[in-house]
Amino acid sequence: MDIPQNDETRNSSRNESQPVIIAQWELNSRESLRVELHEYRGTQLIGIRKWFAGANGAMAPGKSGINLSLKHLPRLAEAVNEALSKALEDGLITADDDRDRR
């Protein structure tokens, strides 16, 4: 999915760097999920947020999401990996579930 950018989807000019998009994938025809690294008020954060296509086609952040200080990233990654392992073990998903959508 192309990500048209506008002033609303960029960080403000308060000496904050532009976000680094780590991953993004389509959830449905109007929404995508974005994982990014960014800075807010001098704190480095990881953000996981739903984005949606507005009426003009530009992507805009939605209300659904979370921002955490990067100090929590190792524990978050560990928890997500444990959730993936458990979901695979319990047959809730298969290893191929997301491969055909890339």
N, C-alpha and C positions, 0 to 999 in steps of 0.2 A: 504494500500500500504506500503510495507516495504521501509525503507529509508536507503539504503546503504550509509555509510559516508566515506568520504575520506578527505585528507588534504584541499581540496578546499572548502568543505562544513562546515568546522569548523572555528571558529574564530582564528585569529592569536594568538601567544603566548605573546602578549604585555600586560600581566596582565588583559586581558579581559576575563570575564567568558563565559562559553559555553552558547549558546542560550537555552532558555526554550521554547519548542514547546507547545503552548497552544492548537492548533487545526490544523488539516491538512485533506484535503479531495481531492479526485480525481476530476479533471475537465473533463478530457478525458483520453485516454490511455497513453498519454505521458506527461501530465501536471497535477500538483496538486497546490492547494492554501494552503499556510502555514501562520499561525498567530503565532508569537513568541515574546518573550521578550528577549532583549539582550542589551549589553552595547557597546558603541562606543565612544572612547576617553573620558571616564569618564561620559558619559551621558547615562542614562537608557532610552531605546527606546522600542516602540512597532513597529514590522515590519509586514506588510501584503504584501506577495510577491508570484508571480507564480514561481514554481520550475518545472524543466523538467528532464526527464530521458535522460542522455547522451548516447553515443554509447556504453560505458562500463556498462551501467545499473545504475550507481551512479547518485543520484539526485544532480542537480546544480541549483543555483539561476538564475532566468531570469531577464531581464531588467524591466519587469512590476512589479511595487510595490511601496510601500510608507513606510517610517520610520518617526515616530513622537516621540517627547519627551513624556514621560509618563504623563507629566502635562496636555496633551491634551486628555488623555484616557477617562476621564469622559464625556467630550463633544462629543467625537467620538462615545462612546457607546450610548449616548442619541440620536445622529443623526441617527445611524444605527437602533435603536429601533423605532424611528419615521418613518424612511423609510419602515421598515417592516410593521408597523401598516398601513401606507398609501397604500402600495402595496396589503395588505390583504383586506383593506376596498374597494379599487378600483377593486378588483377581478383579479389583475395582477398575483397573486400567491394564492395558497391555503395553509392551515396549513399543509397539507399532502405532499406538493411538494417535500420536501427533505427527508422525513422520510424513504422511501423505499431504499434510496441510502446509508444509514449508514451501 
